[in-house]
Amino acid sequence: MNVITKGIAATALSVFAAGGMVQAQKVDLVNNEKEKKVEVKIDGKAFTSYFYPGEDKLKKAVLYPVQTARGTLITRGWPLDPRPGERVDHPHHVGIWLNYEDVNGNDYWNNSDAVDHAKRAYGTIIHTGIKSMKSGKDKGELTVTADWKDKNGVLTLQETTTYHFSGKADQRIIDRSTTLTAVLDEVAMPDIKDGMFAIRVARELELPSNKPEIFTDASGIATKVPVMNNEGITGNYRNSNGVEGEAVWGKRAIWCNLTGKIKDENISVAMIDHPKNVGYPAYWHARGYGLFAVNPLGMKALSDGKETLNFKLKKGESTTFRYRLVIASEHLKDEAINAMAAEYAKTK
């Protein structure tokens, strides 16, 4: 091999190592009906599960738990599987989910067994079936259905959600596409803070806390979040406009990236909005204590009254919410996420 050929080979190898030509890994979906979950394995290793335990345990189906390619848990364990040193606030923050605080006056976001259902109208999202499930050499696809029912059990929205799971080397990707169809004559989803696509992350990925906080939900229930031991707490947000830290809250952006470190593993959790979504680019409802969410409908609440949307659907009308979540065992650079966002924008 001459010098030029060696140079080309070395360049190709470096591109491959950087992830540009890394081969996609096999994705297996396993239906575990007994435990009410669909297990997702990538390259033979556990990644996450679509978990639908029923409304007596959770008020919506979730992806839980979620691990990096190296097997590190990035979702909070409490309240399902408590781990030492975790916060024990907001019991409705479990894994990865999608719901909203106000749908025809019913709160789907804050619903859990910890709230007083006599004081406020809470809605429940009930898993109704697995429509299709496909494993594959480069991706897995899961389509599920659910009913959004109000406090009286009245069907309000019908949901069809498709997940695409994929992985390459030390990277995992979840693409979620959720179509909501109105069943009633009108379904109103007015501007409000708590929504919509979200993940509650492990303690190590929170931002260091320097003061106690009290968070109050729409029904006036206050949750005290104290100052905690910040040892090993390494999280930081950065959005597509270069805004960092807790300042990303209430800002529009195409994407937002949470970086941190768990033990010796650098981790990124990047959430990407899609240009076909209502309200694109959306406002971000990302908090330092581990709630990482994007809310396309809460414009008035998140813009401090500068914008208003008051989204509504008529009977039979649908809207689709599309989001990509990237979990990488490295601190992703802006350029890499911009490229992922551009690629994602081309999808349906």
N, C-alpha and C positions, 0 to 999 in steps of 0.2 A: 504494500500500500504506500503510495507516494505522499508527500507532505500535504498537497492540496486535498487529496482524498481523505487523509486523516483529519484535516481541518473540518471538512464537511461532515464527517462522521461524528466528530466531537460536538459540532454545533447541533446536529440532529439529536444527539444524546442529551445535551443540555436542555433543549426544547421539551423533549420527552419528560425529563426529570422535573421541569417547571410546571408540568401539567398540561401543556398545550396539545400533546398527543397521547395522553394517558388513556388506556383502554377502559371503557365502561365495564362495570362489574355486574354479575348476575344478581337479579332481585327475585327473591322467593316470598310469596304470600301464603300464609298457612292459616286456615280457618279453624280457630279453637272455639267451637260453639259452647263447650262446657264452661269455659271462663269468660265467654262473651267478648271475644276479641279476635281480631285478625292480626297475626304476627307478621312483621316485615323484617326480613333478613336480607342483608346485602353482603355479597362475597362470603356467604355462610355465617355471618355474624349478626347478632341481634341489633336492630336499629331502633324500631319503635313498634307500637301496636295501635291499631284502631280499636278503642276500648268503649264498649257500650253496656255498662253494667246495669242500667235501668234507673228510673227516676228515684227509687228508694235509696240509691247511693250517690248518683250524680244527676244533675238536671240537664245534661247534654252529653253527647258522645265526644270523646277527646282522643288526641294522639298522646299516648303516655305509656311508659316513660320514653324519653328521647336520649340517644347516646351518640357520641362521635364515632368515627370510624375506628378509633382506638379503644372504644368501650367505656368512655367516660360519660357519666350522667350529666346532662346539661339542664334538666328540668328539676324543679323543686320536688321533694318527695312528699312533704306534708300537704294535705291531710291523709293521703292514701298510704304512704310508706315513709313515715317521719325519719329524718336523719338528724344527728346531733348538730346543734348550732344553727339550725334553720329558723327563719321567722315563722310565726304561726298566725299570721293575719290573713284576711281575705280567703276564706275556705273555698270560694268559688273559682279561685285561680288554680286550675289543674291542667298540666301539660300544655297542649296546643289546642285552641278552640276558636269558634266563630259564633258570636251572637251579639245582641244589642240591648241597651238599657231601656229603650222605650219603643214598644211595638203596640200600637193602639192602647197605650196606657199601661201595658204590662211590662215588667222589668225581667228580661231574660238573662241579663248579665249577672246581677247580684244574687240570683236564686241559689239557695242551698238549704240544707236542713238547719243551718245556724240562724236563719232569719225568722222573724215573726210573720207568718203568712196572713195573720189577721190584720196587720197594720198597713199592708201594701199589696198591690196586685202583682204577683210574680208569674211569669210564663215559663213553660218547660218545653225543651226540644226532645222529642221522643224518637229514638231510632226505630225505623219501620222495616228495614231490610237491606240485604246485600244484593245489589242488582247485578253486578258482575265483578269478577276477580281474576286477574291474569298475572302470572309470573312471566319473567322474560330475561333474555341474556343481557339486556342493557337498561331495562326499566320494568317496574311493576305498576299495574293499574288497578285501582279499586274504586268502584262506584257504589255509593250508598244512598239511602233515602231516609228522610225524617219529617216529622210533623211538628210545627210550632203551634202549641196550644196555650190558650190563655188560662187565667186562674180558675175558670169554670170548665175547662176542658174543651172549649170551642176551638176548632181548627181555624187558624188564621193564615198561615203560610205553609206551603209544601216545599220541601228542600230536596234537591238532588245535588250531591257532591261527588266530584271525581278527584281522586288523589293520584298523582304520578310520583313514584319514588325512584330515585336513581343515585348512583354513586360512582366516583372515580378516585382511586388512591385514598387520600385522607379527606375526601370531601363527600358530603351527603346533601341531596336536594329533595325538597318536598314542594311540588306544585299543587296548589289547591284551587279548584274551580267550583264555586257554589252558586247554584241557580235557585232563587227564591221566587215562588209564584203565589200571587194573592188569591185567596179562596173567598174572602169576604168582599162586599161591594167596594170597600176602601180599606187599605192598610196604610196607616200613617206611621212613619219613623222619624219623628221630629228631631231637630238638632239637640244632642245631649252628649255628655262627656264620655261615658263608658261604652266603648265598642272598639274594634269589631273583630278583627283577626288578631290573635294574641298568643303569647307564650309566657309562662311564669318560669323564670330561670333559677338555677341553683344559686345558693348563697355566694359562692366564690365569684359569680359573674355579676353580682350587684355592684353598684357604685358605692365607694366608701361613704358611710353616713357620719355627718358631723353634728347633727342635731336631732332631737326627737321630733316626730311628726304626728299629727292627728288627721286622718282622712275620713271624711263624712260622705256617705252615699246619699242617693236621692231621697231615701226615707228618713234621713237624719241620724242614721246609725253611725256612731263615731268609732273608728278603729285607731288605737294608739300604736304607733310604730316607734319604738324607742331607739336611742343610740345604742349600737351594738359593737362588739369587738370587731375591729376592722382588719385583724390579722388575716392575710391571705385573700382579702377582698380586693379585686383588681379590675372590675368592670369599667368600661367607658363607652359612651355612645358617640357616633359620628354619622352625620347624614350626608346626602349627596351634594349639599351646598357648603359643606365644610364646617357646619355648626357642631359643637361637641358638648359632651356632658349632659346635665339635666336640661340645658338650654334647648335641646331638640324637642322638648315637649311643646305642643301647640305651634309647631312650625310645619309648613308644607315641605315635602321632599319626595323624590322618586324612590329613594331607598334610605334605610337606616341600618347601621352596622354596630353591633355590640361586640366589643372585644374584651378578652380577659384571659386569665390563666388558672387552670385547676391542676394542682401539683406541678408537674414539669411540662404540661401540655398547653401551648398557646392555642386559643380558641376564638373563632369568629362565629357569630350568629347574625346573618344578614337577611333582612326582610325587604322584598322588592315589590313595589306597586306595579300595576299593569295599566297602560294607557286607555284600555277600554272600560275601566272601572268608573263608576260615578265618582265625581269629585277629584279626579286625578289632576295633579299629584296630591295625595291625601295629606291630612294633618296627622301628626303622630302623638299618640298617648303613651309615651314611654317614661317610666318612672325609675328613679335610682334604686328603689327597694326590690326590683326584680320583675316588675310588670313591663312587658315590651309589647306594645300594641299599635296598630294603625287603624285610624277611624275616619273613613271617608264621609260619613254622614253627620258628624258632630261639629259642623263648621262654626256655628254661633258660639258654642261653648269653648271651642279650642282657638278661635280667633279673637276672643274677648269682645264679641259682638260686632266685629268688622264685616263679617259675611254671614249669610243665612241660606240654608238649603231647604229644610223641611220636606224631606223626601217622602213621596207617596206612590202607592201602586193601586190601580183599579183592578177589579175582579178579572182574573185571567191574565193580567200583565205579569211579566217576569223581569228580573234584573239578575245579572251575574257578577259575582265578586271573585277576582282572580289574584292570587298572591303566590310568590315564590319565597321559600325559606331555604337559605344555604347555611350549612353547618360545616365548618372547616377546621381542621387541626393546624391552623396557622392564623396569623393576623393578616386578613385580606387587605390589600391596598385599594384605594379608590379606583384606580384604573381597571383592576380585575372585576370589581363589582359593577362598574360602568359597562364593561363588556358583557357581563351576565345580564344586566338590565336590558341592554340593546338586543341581546339574543332572545330574552323572554318576551320583549315587546312584539316580536314577530309571531308569537304563538297566538292561537285563537282564544 
